[in-house]
Amino acid sequence: MKDFIRLAGTLCAITFIAAALLGGVNSLTVERIAAAKEEKRQSAMRALLPEAETFEEFDGHEDIFMGLDANGEAVGFCLNASSPGYGGDIEMMVGVDGKNQFRLSGIEILSNSETAGLGANCVKDEFKSQFAGLQVPVTVVKGGGANGENEINAITGATITSRAVAAGVDKACESLNQALTEYIEAQGGVQ
């Protein structure tokens, strides 16, 4: 019985020390992680709307940012989006060009857990660049041959990832459309 109590006490002490160390490491890194994530988001927005000088949250929508040029004129929108992929959620930033008939200016993948060498290729420029200039909804074409104004070629061996990214883009643009509609209605309609 004494051995059991000593063993239980030792185990409790080790567990307490490990938990304290993990809590300490977390408190030291949480701000750095948040700052790095924010910098990645800001960098993505600057890449998607390079003519924007600043970005402001649009009308209380925390996932929609309006890009403003040096004169304070709107040049487009950047939208936070997430979509379930093969390996987990794919976090992305979607750019919408306000000066080009609200076509996509592009996408940036912020994080993903897709399969290395397959779905993880969604971060490569040859996949991401297909979104620039497209209209939504985005259609994924398997085996190449995408040539429509809303088509992209799927990543070879990663159709689920390709469709997940396209679905995230479509969902983000639907949210933007809804937010713009609400904003216009709140302003008394189009003048």
Protein Blocks (a to p, Z undefined) as FASTA:
>chain_A
ZZmmmmmmmmmmmmmmmmmmmmmmmmmmmmmmmmmmmmmmmmmmmmmmmmbmbdcdeehi
akbccdddfkopafbdcdddddddfkoccdddddddfklgoiafbdcdfbdcbdehilmm
mmpmklmmmmgopacdddddehijiabfkbccddehilmmmmmmmmmmmmmmmmmmmmmm
mmmmmnopaZZ
